[in-house]
Amino acid sequence: MASFSVRSAIVRGAEAVPVKVEVSYSGGLPNINIVGMADTTVHEAKSRVKNAISSCGFEMPRANLTVNLAPAELRKSGTGLDLPIAVAILACSGQIPRNGLDQCLFVGELSLDGSVRPVRGTVAFALLAAEERLTLVRADEHPRGWLVQESEVLISTISQLRRGVAALDGGEAGSRALRQVQPGLGATAGLDFADVVDQEVAKRALTIAAAGQHGVLMMGPPGAGKTMLARRMPSILPPLSPEERVEAMLLHSVAGEPLDDVDVGGRPFRAPHHSISIAGLIGGGRPVTPGEVSLAHKGVLFLDELPEFNGGALQSLRQPLEDRKVRITRADGAYLFPADFMFVAAANPCPCGHLGDPGHTCTCAPAKVQAYQGKIGGPLKDRIDVFIDVARPSSRKVIRGSEGLSSAQMAEQVNAARAYRSWRETKKEKKGNGLSALDMEERARDVLESIAERKGFGGRGIARVANVARTIADLAEHEVIGVEEVIEACSYRPRSE
């Protein structure tokens, strides 16, 4: 009886969890028995491993093989355990050298011809390998600059292991530094606010929202430019920092999403269809994977035609908007995903879309308008900071191609406001939610109190107005909030208030 073990890992939530793959064989009929709470995808590895070993010129041991996946109490899923199972079998039977295998983390799916295919969660495995000071052995997919492990080995087929791991070249050995990226690239590359005509008021509001990372709801008739404005939001946000880029790529990796846009420093931009389920929006499924709110982490989540979304899905946004994270509880434990995103939404004012449009007549009954707008829900609206009425642009300006603020100009204002806020917060201790005379002029406080009484702002509404006013003051580089900032911030509240 002989045995051998190698190290591997599985994806659980937004992290990689270590798994030890132990193989032993004894006399008896040839067979592979996998134990350790493995699901169907792991049990199917038996056929893939057998064919891959035979296709690469190795011999499948004619013995009774037992594969144990430890810890046994952890449910195992995914195809990433194919490679470590094959390596453990080959090492156990003496067909490949054992030197250096104990210092490696093996992850990969096997094809029937023995080639190694990539699996979801590569970034998570890279982070685990760096933490455990192991060499990551994975599929030979295109090496990127985001790799953070001490060393790695890229293989395209298990036949490369014939000479041993030590004989293979490392992919990014010894490199922990993230490469420099060119800002402004990604899914929204090439989109500029200069293309949006006759929407300077909306651009001003979006500049404020980007400077303070405030939630935005744009309401206006079809064709007014709401979607064009939303899709250009990443162009005025600062590029991802190295730490933010790793966080965003980790979430995209464990969800099986492409990494190219985030890898070049572009802010994530997610725009799911209104038919999305709660699990698709917030996260869930089996295995549990991050939803759109987490894939938009450090970027923008855009919900177009907001009232058309399922009411339950919309209300499930309330907790991520407040806590900037999502906690999903299942029978096998809790999963925590970060969800620090900028929320941008667009909606028509009524079912036909022409309520308040001077060029068209609304055909909707008042009850239908009220029901349509009520689909958004008061609790969700209460968590949105900036409400914008987007009017239909002038036909003359559209035809003649007039231009307003560009993304570069707006980004300059956003960066300046964020830099000023950073300077201001380092100058004095950061205060809580309460308003202080040092933050706001006495006259401005009186104006805010008067408007709040007249419009019936709740406690959260007052705090939202104060936060937006603070951002407007940062844009103007005013250390104290004045009357003008308060009045402008109040103008971004919904009409119903």
C-alpha positions in Angstrom: 0.0 0.0 0.0 1.4 3.4 -1.0 0.1 7.0 -0.5 1.0 10.5 -1.5 -0.6 14.0 -1.1 -0.4 17.3 -2.9 -1.9 20.7 -2.1 -4.8 22.3 -3.9 -7.7 24.7 -3.2 -11.3 25.4 -4.0 -13.2 28.6 -4.3 -15.6 29.4 -1.5 -17.4 32.7 -1.8 -14.7 35.3 -2.6 -11.7 33.4 -1.4 -9.7 30.2 -2.0 -9.8 27.6 0.7 -6.9 25.1 1.0 -7.6 21.4 0.2 -5.2 18.5 0.6 -5.5 15.8 -2.1 -4.4 12.5 -0.7 -4.1 9.3 -2.8 -3.5 5.8 -1.7 -3.7 2.5 -3.7 -3.9 -1.1 -2.7 -4.6 -4.4 -4.3 -8.0 -5.2 -5.8 -10.0 -4.4 -8.9 -8.9 -1.2 -10.7 -11.1 1.6 -9.5 -11.0 5.3 -8.3 -13.0 6.1 -5.2 -13.2 9.8 -4.3 -14.2 10.7 -0.7 -14.4 14.0 1.2 -17.8 15.6 0.5 -17.2 15.9 -3.3 -20.0 17.0 -5.6 -20.9 15.7 -9.0 -18.3 17.9 -10.9 -15.5 16.5 -8.7 -16.7 12.8 -9.1 -16.6 13.3 -12.8 -12.9 14.0 -12.5 -12.4 10.2 -12.5 -13.1 9.8 -16.2 -11.1 13.0 -17.1 -8.1 11.9 -15.1 -8.0 8.4 -16.5 -8.1 9.5 -20.1 -5.7 12.4 -19.5 -3.1 10.1 -17.9 -3.4 7.5 -20.7 -3.3 10.2 -23.5 0.0 11.6 -22.2 1.9 8.3 -22.2 1.6 7.5 -18.5 0.1 4.3 -17.2 -3.0 4.3 -15.0 -2.2 2.1 -11.9 -4.1 -1.2 -12.1 -5.1 -0.9 -8.4 -7.9 0.2 -6.2 -7.2 4.0 -5.7 -8.7 6.1 -2.9 -8.7 9.9 -3.3 -9.4 11.8 -0.1 -10.1 15.5 -0.2 -9.3 17.0 3.2 -10.8 18.6 5.2 -13.7 16.1 4.8 -16.3 18.4 6.4 -15.8 21.0 3.6 -18.0 20.6 0.5 -15.9 20.4 -2.6 -17.0 21.6 -6.0 -15.6 22.7 -9.3 -13.2 21.1 -11.8 -10.0 22.7 -10.4 -9.2 19.4 -8.5 -8.5 17.5 -11.7 -4.9 18.4 -11.9 -3.9 17.8 -8.3 -5.7 14.4 -8.4 -3.7 13.4 -11.5 -0.4 14.7 -10.0 -1.0 12.8 -6.8 -1.7 9.6 -8.7 1.4 9.9 -10.9 3.6 10.8 -8.0 2.2 8.0 -5.8 2.9 5.5 -8.6 6.4 6.9 -9.2 5.9 8.1 -12.7 6.9 11.7 -12.0 9.6 13.0 -9.6 8.3 14.0 -6.2 10.9 16.7 -5.6 9.3 20.1 -5.1 5.7 18.9 -5.2 5.1 19.7 -1.5 5.9 23.4 -2.2 3.3 23.7 -5.0 -0.4 24.5 -5.1 -2.0 22.7 -8.0 -5.2 24.0 -9.7 -6.6 23.1 -13.1 -9.1 21.2 -15.1 -8.0 18.4 -17.4 -9.1 17.7 -20.9 -9.3 14.1 -22.2 -6.0 14.6 -24.1 -4.1 15.7 -21.0 -4.1 19.4 -21.6 -4.7 21.7 -18.6 -7.5 24.2 -18.8 -8.0 27.3 -16.6 -10.7 27.4 -13.9 -12.6 30.3 -12.3 -10.9 31.9 -9.3 -7.3 32.1 -10.6 -6.8 35.4 -8.7 -8.0 33.8 -5.5 -5.6 30.9 -5.9 -2.8 33.3 -6.6 -3.5 35.2 -3.4 -3.7 32.0 -1.4 -0.4 30.8 -2.9 1.3 34.1 -1.9 -0.1 33.8 1.6 1.1 30.2 2.0 4.4 30.9 0.2 3.7 28.2 -2.4 4.4 28.0 -6.1 1.1 28.1 -8.0 0.9 25.5 -10.8 -1.9 26.4 -13.2 -3.0 26.4 -16.8 -0.8 28.1 -19.4 -3.3 31.0 -20.0 -1.9 34.4 -21.0 0.2 35.7 -18.0 -1.0 39.1 -16.8 0.7 41.7 -14.7 -1.8 41.3 -11.8 0.0 38.2 -10.5 0.9 38.7 -6.8 2.4 35.3 -5.8 6.1 34.7 -5.2 6.3 32.4 -8.1 4.2 30.3 -10.4 4.5 27.5 -13.0 2.3 27.6 -16.2 1.7 24.2 -17.8 -0.3 23.3 -20.9 -0.3 19.6 -20.5 0.5 17.1 -17.7 3.1 15.5 -19.9 5.3 18.5 -18.9 5.5 17.1 -15.4 7.5 14.1 -16.6 10.8 15.8 -15.7 9.3 17.2 -12.4 8.1 20.6 -11.3 11.6 21.9 -10.6 12.5 21.6 -14.3 9.7 23.9 -15.4 10.2 27.7 -15.8 8.2 30.0 -13.6 5.8 32.5 -15.2 6.3 35.5 -13.0 8.8 34.2 -10.5 9.9 36.6 -7.8 7.6 39.4 -8.9 5.1 40.9 -6.3 4.7 44.3 -7.9 1.6 45.2 -10.0 2.5 46.6 -13.4 1.6 50.2 -14.2 -1.7 50.6 -16.1 -3.0 53.2 -18.5 -5.9 55.0 -16.8 -9.3 55.4 -18.4 -9.4 52.1 -20.2 -11.9 49.3 -19.9 -15.5 48.5 -20.9 -16.3 52.2 -21.4 -13.1 53.2 -23.2 -13.7 55.9 -25.8 -16.9 57.2 -24.3 -16.8 60.9 -23.5 -19.3 63.3 -21.9 -18.5 65.8 -24.7 -20.7 63.5 -26.9 -23.8 64.3 -24.7 -25.4 67.5 -26.0 -27.4 70.0 -24.0 -27.2 68.3 -20.7 -24.9 70.6 -18.7 -27.2 70.6 -15.6 -27.1 66.8 -15.5 -23.4 66.8 -16.0 -23.0 69.1 -13.1 -25.0 66.8 -10.9 -23.0 63.7 -12.1 -19.8 65.6 -11.3 -21.0 66.1 -7.7 -22.0 62.5 -7.5 -18.7 61.2 -8.7 -16.8 63.5 -6.4 -18.6 62.2 -3.3 -19.6 58.7 -4.6 -23.3 59.6 -4.2 -26.1 57.4 -5.5 -27.9 58.9 -8.6 -31.4 58.5 -10.1 -32.0 60.2 -13.4 -35.6 60.6 -14.5 -36.7 61.9 -17.9 -38.4 61.0 -21.2 -37.1 58.4 -23.7 -34.2 59.7 -25.8 -33.2 62.4 -23.4 -29.7 60.9 -22.9 -30.0 59.1 -19.5 -28.2 56.0 -20.6 -25.5 57.9 -22.5 -24.8 59.9 -19.3 -24.6 56.8 -17.1 -22.3 54.9 -19.4 -19.8 57.7 -19.3 -19.6 57.8 -15.5 -16.4 55.6 -15.3 -14.6 58.1 -17.5 -14.6 60.8 -14.8 -13.7 58.4 -11.9 -10.1 58.0 -10.9 -8.4 54.8 -12.1 -8.3 51.9 -9.8 -5.5 51.8 -7.3 -3.4 48.6 -7.1 -5.2 47.4 -4.0 -8.7 48.2 -5.6 -7.7 46.5 -8.8 -6.8 43.3 -6.9 -10.1 43.4 -5.0 -12.1 43.9 -8.3 -10.2 41.2 -10.2 -10.7 38.7 -7.3 -14.4 39.1 -7.5 -14.5 38.9 -11.3 -12.2 35.8 -11.1 -14.3 33.8 -8.7 -17.4 34.7 -10.7 -15.8 33.4 -13.9 -16.0 36.9 -15.5 -13.4 38.2 -18.0 -10.5 40.1 -16.3 -9.2 42.2 -19.2 -11.2 45.4 -18.5 -10.3 45.5 -14.8 -6.7 44.4 -15.4 -6.0 47.6 -17.3 -7.3 49.8 -14.5 -10.8 50.6 -15.8 -13.5 50.9 -13.2 -16.1 48.1 -13.4 -19.3 49.1 -15.1 -22.2 46.7 -14.7 -25.6 47.2 -16.3 -27.8 44.1 -15.7 -31.1 43.7 -17.5 -34.3 44.4 -15.6 -35.2 40.7 -15.7 -32.4 39.8 -13.3 -33.2 37.7 -10.3 -32.3 38.5 -6.7 -29.5 36.0 -6.7 -28.1 37.4 -9.9 -28.2 40.9 -8.4 -27.1 40.3 -4.9 -25.3 37.0 -5.2 -26.2 33.3 -4.4 -26.7 30.2 -6.4 -25.0 26.9 -6.0 -22.1 27.2 -5.6 -22.5 30.7 -4.1 -21.1 33.3 -6.4 -21.0 37.1 -6.2 -23.8 39.1 -7.8 -23.8 42.2 -9.9 -23.5 44.5 -6.8 -20.2 42.8 -6.0 -19.0 42.7 -9.6 -19.5 46.5 -9.6 -17.2 46.8 -6.5 -15.1 49.9 -6.8 -17.0 50.8 -10.0 -20.5 51.7 -11.2 -23.8 49.7 -11.0 -26.2 51.0 -13.5 -29.9 50.0 -13.5 -31.7 51.3 -16.6 -35.5 51.4 -16.5 -35.5 51.1 -12.7 -39.3 50.6 -12.2 -39.2 47.6 -14.5 -37.0 45.6 -12.1 -38.5 43.1 -9.8 -39.6 44.8 -6.6 -37.9 42.2 -4.4 -34.6 42.7 -6.3 -34.8 46.4 -5.9 -35.5 46.3 -2.2 -32.6 43.8 -1.7 -30.3 46.7 -2.7 -31.0 48.6 0.5 -28.5 46.7 2.6 -25.6 46.8 0.1 -26.1 50.5 -0.3 -25.9 51.1 3.4 -23.2 48.5 4.5 -21.1 48.4 1.3 -21.1 44.6 1.6 -23.4 41.6 1.1 -23.8 38.7 3.6 -25.4 35.6 2.3 -26.2 32.8 4.7 -26.6 29.2 3.6 -26.8 25.8 5.3 -23.1 25.4 5.0 -22.2 28.8 6.5 -22.1 32.5 5.7 -20.5 34.1 2.6 -19.4 37.7 2.7 -18.8 39.7 -0.5 -17.7 43.4 -0.7 -20.1 45.7 -2.6 -18.6 49.2 -2.5 -20.1 50.6 -5.7 -21.5 53.8 -7.1 -25.2 53.4 -7.7 -26.6 55.0 -10.9 -30.2 54.4 -12.1 -32.5 55.8 -14.8 -36.2 55.8 -15.2 -39.0 57.2 -17.2 -41.4 59.5 -15.3 -44.5 57.3 -16.3 -45.3 54.2 -18.4 -45.5 56.1 -21.7 -42.5 58.2 -20.7 -43.8 61.6 -21.7 -44.9 63.0 -18.3 -43.6 66.6 -18.1 -42.2 66.5 -21.6 -43.3 69.8 -23.4 -43.0 68.2 -26.8 -45.3 65.2 -26.1 -48.6 64.6 -24.4 -48.7 62.0 -21.6 -51.5 59.5 -22.0 -51.2 57.8 -18.6 -53.9 58.1 -15.9 -52.7 59.7 -12.6 -53.2 56.4 -10.8 -50.9 54.6 -13.3 -48.3 57.2 -12.9 -48.4 56.9 -9.2 -48.2 53.1 -9.3 -45.4 53.2 -11.8 -43.2 55.6 -9.7 -44.2 53.7 -6.6 -42.4 50.6 -7.9 -39.1 52.1 -6.9 -40.1 52.1 -3.3 -39.6 54.8 -0.7 -36.9 53.0 1.3 -34.7 52.6 -1.8 -35.3 56.2 -2.9 -34.4 57.3 0.6 -30.9 55.8 0.1 -30.3 57.8 -3.1 -28.5 61.1 -2.7 -28.9 62.9 -6.1 -32.1 63.0 -8.2 -31.8 64.5 -11.6 -34.6 65.6 -14.0 -33.1 65.0 -17.5 -35.0 67.0 -20.1 -35.1 66.3 -23.8 -32.1 68.1 -25.5 -32.6 70.9 -28.0 -33.0 69.6 -31.5 -30.9 72.5 -32.9 -28.0 71.7 -30.6 -28.1 68.0 -31.4 -28.2 68.6 -35.1 -25.4 71.3 -35.1 -23.3 69.1 -32.8 -22.6 71.6 -30.0 -20.4 70.4 -27.2 -20.3 71.1 -23.5 -18.1 69.7 -20.7 -15.9 66.8 -21.7 -14.9 63.9 -19.5 -11.4 65.3 -19.1 -12.8 68.6 -17.7 -15.3 66.8 -15.4 -12.6 64.3 -14.2 -10.3 67.3 -13.3 -13.1 68.7 -11.1 -13.7 65.3 -9.5 -10.0 64.7 -8.7 -9.6 68.2 -7.3 -12.6 67.8 -5.0 -11.4 64.5 -3.8 -7.9 65.9 -3.1 -9.4 68.8 -1.3 -11.6 66.5 0.8 -8.5 64.5 1.7 -6.7 67.6 2.8 -9.6 68.8 4.8 -10.1 65.5 6.6 -6.4 65.3 7.6 -6.6 68.9 8.9 -9.2 68.1 11.5 -10.7 64.9 13.0 -13.5 63.4 11.0 -16.9 64.1 12.6 -19.9 61.8 12.8 -23.3 62.3 11.2 -24.2 65.3 13.3 -23.9 68.8 11.8 -21.5 71.2 13.5 -21.2 75.0 13.2 -17.6 74.5 12.1 -18.9 72.5 9.1 -21.8 74.8 8.1 -22.5 78.5 8.4 -25.2 79.5 10.8 -27.3 81.0 8.0 -26.9 77.9 6.0 -28.1 75.8 8.9 -31.2 78.0 9.2 -31.9 77.5 5.5 -31.5 73.8 5.7 -33.8 73.6 8.7 -36.4 75.7 7.0 -36.3 73.6 3.8 -36.3 70.3 5.8 -39.4 71.4 7.7 -41.2 72.5 4.6 -40.5 69.4 2.5 -40.7 67.0 5.4 -37.1 65.5 5.2 -36.5 62.6 7.5 -33.3 62.1 9.4 -31.7 60.2 6.6 -32.9 62.8 4.1 -31.3 65.6 6.1 -28.0 63.6 6.3 -28.1 63.0 2.6 -28.6 66.7 1.8 -25.7 67.6 4.2 -23.4 65.1 2.6 -24.2 66.4 -0.9 -23.7 70.0 0.3 -20.3 69.0 1.7 -19.3 67.6 -1.6 -20.4 70.7 -3.4 -18.3 72.7 -1.0 -15.3 70.5 -1.7 -15.8 71.2 -5.4 -15.6 74.9 -4.7 -12.8 74.3 -2.1 -14.8 75.8 0.7 -14.0 74.5 4.1 -17.3 75.6 5.5 -20.7 74.8 3.9 -22.5 77.9 2.8 -26.1 78.8 1.8 -25.5 78.3 -1.9 -24.2 74.7 -1.3 -27.3 73.9 0.9 -29.7 75.3 -1.7 -28.1 73.4 -4.6 -28.0 70.1 -2.5 -31.7 70.5 -1.7 -32.5 70.9 -5.4 -31.3 67.4 -6.0 -34.0 65.9 -3.8 -37.1 64.3 -5.5 -40.1 66.5 -6.2 -42.3 64.3 -3.9 -40.4 65.5 -0.8 
